[in-house]
Amino acid sequence: MNPLNYAILKFVTKTDEACADCVMDALKDQYGHFKAFKKHSIINALMTAEANGLLEESRFDLDSNEELRVYYRAHEEGAATINRYIKD
């Protein structure tokens, strides 16, 4: 099993775009018991990957609770880098 941050990055490379809620839904069965499996930690991991050039923001909206959701996608170069270093 990969570390949680690796799993987040790999998930984003396998989908058109994802927000923290999407990541949590997709990874909860495998990683739900991890201490760091909290929304703020996942948002932090996504933002860090974006700041490091691996992901980019694709859009944003408000959820049903009027909370901001930022969606990220792995551009071609970012996906290639992630896939080069993190194997399935």
SVG drawing of the C-alpha trace seen along z (x, -y; Angstrom):
<svg xmlns="http://www.w3.org/2000/svg" viewBox="-27 -29 37 31">
<polyline fill="none" stroke="black" stroke-width="0.4" points="0.0,0.0 1.3,-3.4 1.5,-6.3 -1.6,-8.4 -0.1,-11.4 1.1,-9.1 -2.4,-7.6 -3.9,-11.1 -1.6,-12.0 -2.1,-8.7 -5.9,-9.1 -5.8,-12.5 -3.9,-11.1 -6.6,-8.6 -9.5,-11.0 -10.3,-14.1 -10.5,-16.3 -11.0,-15.9 -11.7,-17.9 -10.9,-16.8 -14.4,-15.3 -13.8,-13.2 -10.5,-12.0 -12.0,-11.1 -14.8,-9.1 -12.4,-7.2 -9.8,-6.4 -11.9,-5.9 -12.0,-2.1 -8.3,-1.8 -7.2,-4.9 -10.1,-5.8 -8.4,-4.5 -5.3,-6.6 -4.9,-9.4 -4.2,-11.9 -7.3,-11.0 -9.1,-14.2 -10.4,-16.8 -8.0,-19.5 -5.0,-17.2 -6.2,-16.1 -6.7,-19.7 -3.2,-20.5 -1.8,-17.6 -3.6,-18.8 -2.5,-22.4 1.1,-21.3 1.1,-19.3 -0.3,-22.3 2.4,-24.6 5.0,-22.1 3.7,-22.1 2.3,-18.5 -1.4,-19.5 -3.3,-22.6 -6.6,-24.0 -9.3,-23.2 -12.4,-24.8 -14.2,-25.6 -17.7,-25.7 -19.7,-25.6 -21.0,-22.4 -24.4,-22.1 -23.1,-23.6 -21.8,-26.7 -18.2,-25.6 -15.7,-26.2 -14.6,-23.1 -11.5,-23.5 -11.0,-20.9 -7.5,-19.9 -6.3,-18.0 -3.0,-16.5 -1.7,-18.2 0.3,-16.1 3.8,-16.9 2.6,-16.6 0.9,-13.2 4.1,-11.9 6.2,-13.0 3.8,-11.4 3.6,-8.2 7.4,-8.0 8.0,-8.1 4.9,-6.5 4.2,-3.0 0.8,-1.3"/>
</svg>
